[in-house]
């Protein structure tokens, strides 16, 4: 798309890493396209507004809620409407504790408030299947490998988590010691020279269904060709060409 986000919901939805909600948010807020942007906050607002205790992990329930969202959306103000619902759910129609009905602009229309079921309705709305609630916790070992040419980064597979995005060298589902990291780098063909690894601080990143527990090392190596599947990226290129996803925010100040 020539470096520009497409002003089209279907085209946005087809981009790796963009789902229904993100595509709807971009399309409506940035381009004024009348489409929904339904997240947990919006679902909670509408579960209370209609006093509907449906469980949102049921695709039929979410589809019905989305249809209700669109019934009220003014086409000429799609972005403002979607943002207003997000803020209403985040700041007023809150998930924990009592909703702030006294300051809610929809209080007079809210069926759950009228029925005295506001707490129970939202609690039912936010029930998740056990596998979703618990998620999967995975150790991830990261290697921030720097040379005079920049930092060594690799591209993730075209499908799956963070599809097609760039990342530092890492090993998922493994917690490796420093010596093991050096051995793995050597196996990839990286000449670590006399580098002394520095331990990275532990960090975590939570996806919708997976939690990464990150640890690893930073080290400086001699100038050399990048191993297969990797490139050396300067700090400037890491901000323009090989932008790293937010999962590595804890280490971005090192790169």
C-alpha positions as CSV (number, residue, x, y, z in Angstrom):
1,X,0.0,0.0,0.0
2,X,2.9,2.4,-0.6
3,X,3.6,2.8,3.1
4,X,0.0,4.0,3.8
5,X,-2.7,2.2,5.8
6,X,-5.6,1.4,3.4
7,X,-8.8,3.4,3.9
8,X,-10.8,0.2,3.6
9,X,-12.1,-2.1,6.4
10,X,-11.6,-5.4,4.5
11,X,-8.0,-4.4,3.4
12,X,-7.2,-3.4,7.0
13,X,-8.6,-6.7,8.3
14,X,-6.4,-8.7,5.9
15,X,-3.2,-7.2,7.3
16,X,-1.2,-9.5,9.6
17,X,-1.9,-8.8,13.3
18,X,-5.0,-6.7,12.7
19,X,-8.3,-8.2,13.9
20,X,-11.9,-7.1,13.8
21,X,-11.6,-4.6,16.6
22,X,-8.4,-2.9,15.4
23,X,-9.6,-2.8,11.8
24,X,-12.9,-1.2,13.0
25,X,-11.1,1.3,15.2
26,X,-8.7,2.4,12.4
27,X,-11.4,2.5,9.7
28,X,-13.9,4.5,11.8
29,X,-11.5,6.9,13.7
30,X,-9.0,7.6,11.0
31,X,-11.1,7.3,7.9
32,X,-14.7,7.9,9.1
33,X,-15.9,4.6,7.7
34,X,-19.2,3.5,9.5
35,X,-18.1,0.1,10.9
36,X,-18.1,-1.2,14.5
37,X,-15.1,-1.3,16.9
38,X,-16.3,-3.7,19.5
39,X,-13.9,-4.5,22.4
40,X,-14.6,-5.7,26.0
41,X,-15.5,-2.2,27.1
42,X,-18.2,-1.8,24.4
43,X,-19.6,-5.3,25.1
44,X,-19.9,-4.5,28.8
45,X,-21.7,-1.2,28.0
46,X,-24.2,-3.0,25.8
47,X,-24.7,-5.9,28.2
48,X,-25.9,-3.4,30.8
49,X,-27.7,-1.2,28.4
50,X,-29.9,-4.1,27.3
51,X,-29.7,-6.0,30.6
52,X,-28.3,-9.0,28.6
53,X,-26.3,-11.5,30.5
54,X,-25.1,-13.4,27.4
55,X,-21.5,-14.7,27.5
56,X,-19.4,-12.9,25.0
57,X,-17.3,-15.9,24.1
58,X,-20.4,-17.2,22.3
59,X,-20.0,-16.0,18.7
60,X,-23.8,-15.6,18.4
61,X,-23.8,-13.3,21.4
62,X,-21.0,-11.1,20.2
63,X,-22.7,-10.9,16.8
64,X,-25.9,-9.8,18.4
65,X,-24.2,-7.2,20.5
66,X,-22.3,-5.9,17.4
67,X,-25.6,-5.5,15.6
68,X,-26.9,-3.4,18.5
69,X,-23.8,-1.2,18.4
70,X,-24.5,-0.5,14.7
71,X,-28.1,0.2,15.2
72,X,-27.2,3.3,17.2
73,X,-24.1,4.4,15.2
74,X,-24.5,7.7,13.4
75,X,-22.8,7.0,10.0
76,X,-21.4,10.5,9.8
77,X,-19.8,10.3,13.3
78,X,-18.7,6.6,13.4
79,X,-15.3,7.4,14.8
80,X,-16.6,9.7,17.6
81,X,-19.3,7.2,18.5
82,X,-16.8,4.3,18.7
83,X,-14.4,6.3,20.8
84,X,-17.2,7.5,23.1
85,X,-18.3,3.9,23.8
86,X,-14.7,2.8,24.5
87,X,-14.3,5.7,27.0
88,X,-17.7,5.1,28.5
89,X,-16.8,1.5,29.2
90,X,-13.3,2.3,30.5
91,X,-14.1,5.2,32.8
92,X,-17.8,5.0,33.7
93,X,-19.4,1.7,33.0
94,X,-16.4,0.0,34.7
95,X,-15.8,-3.7,35.1
96,X,-14.7,-3.9,38.7
97,X,-17.0,-2.6,41.4
98,X,-20.1,-0.6,40.9
99,X,-20.5,1.3,37.6
100,X,-20.7,5.1,38.0
101,X,-24.3,5.3,37.0
102,X,-24.8,8.8,38.5
103,X,-22.5,10.3,35.9
104,X,-23.4,8.1,33.0
105,X,-25.0,9.8,30.0
106,X,-27.0,6.6,29.2
107,X,-28.3,6.1,32.7
108,X,-31.9,6.9,31.7
109,X,-31.8,4.3,29.0
110,X,-29.9,1.6,30.8
111,X,-32.1,-1.5,31.4
112,X,-29.7,-3.1,33.8
113,X,-29.7,0.0,36.0
114,X,-33.5,0.1,36.0
115,X,-33.6,-3.6,36.9
116,X,-30.9,-3.3,39.6
117,X,-28.7,-5.9,37.8
118,X,-25.8,-3.8,36.6
119,X,-23.2,-5.7,38.5
120,X,-24.5,-9.1,37.7
121,X,-25.1,-8.3,34.0
122,X,-21.5,-7.2,33.4
123,X,-20.1,-10.1,35.4
124,X,-22.0,-12.5,33.2
125,X,-20.9,-10.6,30.1
126,X,-17.3,-11.0,31.0
127,X,-17.3,-14.7,31.7
128,X,-14.6,-16.4,29.7
129,X,-14.0,-20.0,28.9
130,X,-11.5,-21.5,31.4
131,X,-8.8,-21.9,28.8
132,X,-9.1,-18.2,27.9
133,X,-9.1,-17.0,31.4
134,X,-6.1,-19.0,32.5
135,X,-4.2,-18.5,29.2
136,X,-0.9,-20.2,28.5
137,X,2.3,-19.0,30.3
138,X,5.4,-19.4,28.2
139,X,9.1,-18.6,29.1
140,X,10.9,-16.7,26.3
141,X,14.6,-16.2,26.1
142,X,15.7,-13.1,24.2
143,X,19.2,-12.3,22.9
144,X,19.9,-8.6,22.1
145,X,22.9,-9.2,19.8
146,X,24.7,-6.0,18.7
147,X,27.5,-5.5,16.3
148,X,29.0,-2.4,14.5
149,X,26.2,-3.0,11.9
150,X,23.4,-2.8,14.4
151,X,21.2,-5.3,16.1
152,X,20.4,-8.8,14.9
153,X,16.7,-9.2,14.2
154,X,14.6,-12.0,12.6
155,X,11.2,-12.1,11.0
156,X,8.5,-14.2,12.5
157,X,6.5,-16.7,10.4
158,X,3.8,-15.4,8.2
159,X,1.1,-17.1,10.3
160,X,0.5,-17.3,14.0
161,X,1.3,-15.0,16.9
162,X,2.8,-11.6,15.7
163,X,2.7,-12.9,12.2
164,X,5.4,-11.4,9.9
165,X,6.7,-9.0,12.5
166,X,10.4,-8.5,13.4
167,X,11.9,-9.4,16.7
168,X,15.3,-9.9,18.4
169,X,16.6,-13.4,18.4
170,X,14.6,-15.5,20.8
171,X,13.6,-18.9,21.8
172,X,10.0,-19.5,22.8
173,X,9.0,-22.0,25.5
174,X,12.5,-22.1,26.8
175,X,14.3,-20.5,29.7
176,X,18.0,-20.6,28.7
177,X,21.0,-19.9,30.8
178,X,23.7,-17.5,29.5
179,X,26.0,-20.4,28.4
180,X,23.1,-22.1,26.6
181,X,22.3,-18.8,24.8
182,X,25.9,-18.6,23.6
183,X,25.7,-22.2,22.4
184,X,22.5,-21.5,20.5
185,X,24.1,-18.4,18.9
186,X,27.1,-20.4,17.8
187,X,24.8,-23.1,16.3
188,X,23.2,-20.3,14.2
189,X,26.6,-19.3,13.0
190,X,27.0,-16.2,15.1
191,X,30.6,-15.5,16.1
192,X,30.3,-14.2,19.7
193,X,34.1,-13.6,20.0
194,X,35.0,-12.7,23.5
195,X,31.6,-11.2,24.3
196,X,30.5,-11.3,28.0
197,X,26.7,-11.5,28.1
198,X,24.8,-9.1,30.3
199,X,21.6,-10.3,31.9
200,X,18.4,-8.6,30.7
201,X,15.8,-7.7,33.4
202,X,12.9,-10.1,33.6
203,X,9.7,-8.8,31.9
204,X,6.4,-10.1,30.8
205,X,3.9,-9.4,28.1
206,X,0.3,-10.6,28.0
207,X,-1.5,-11.4,24.8
208,X,-5.1,-12.3,24.6
209,X,-4.5,-15.9,25.3
210,X,-0.7,-16.2,26.0
211,X,1.6,-14.7,28.6
212,X,5.3,-14.4,27.8
213,X,7.7,-14.4,30.7
214,X,10.8,-12.8,29.1
215,X,14.4,-13.0,30.2
216,X,17.7,-13.2,28.3
217,X,21.0,-11.5,27.6
218,X,22.5,-8.6,25.7
219,X,26.0,-8.9,24.1
220,X,28.2,-7.2,21.6
221,X,29.8,-9.3,18.9
222,X,32.3,-8.6,16.1
223,X,31.2,-7.3,12.7
224,X,30.0,-10.2,10.6
225,X,27.3,-11.3,8.1
226,X,23.9,-12.0,9.5
227,X,22.9,-15.7,9.7
228,X,20.1,-17.0,7.4
229,X,16.7,-15.5,8.2
230,X,18.2,-12.5,10.1
231,X,19.4,-9.0,9.3
232,X,21.5,-6.4,11.1
233,X,19.3,-3.3,11.8
234,X,20.6,0.1,12.9
235,X,18.7,2.0,15.7
236,X,17.2,4.2,13.0
237,X,16.1,1.1,11.0
238,X,14.5,-0.4,14.1
239,X,12.3,2.7,14.2
240,X,11.4,2.8,10.5
241,X,11.9,-0.5,8.7
242,X,12.2,-3.3,11.3
243,X,9.9,-1.9,14.0
244,X,9.6,-4.2,16.9
245,X,6.2,-5.1,18.4
246,X,5.1,-3.9,21.9
247,X,5.9,-7.3,23.3
248,X,9.6,-6.1,23.6
249,X,8.8,-2.7,25.1
250,X,10.8,-3.6,28.2
251,X,14.0,-3.8,26.1
252,X,13.5,-1.1,23.5
253,X,15.6,1.4,25.5
254,X,18.5,-1.0,24.9
255,X,18.2,-0.9,21.1
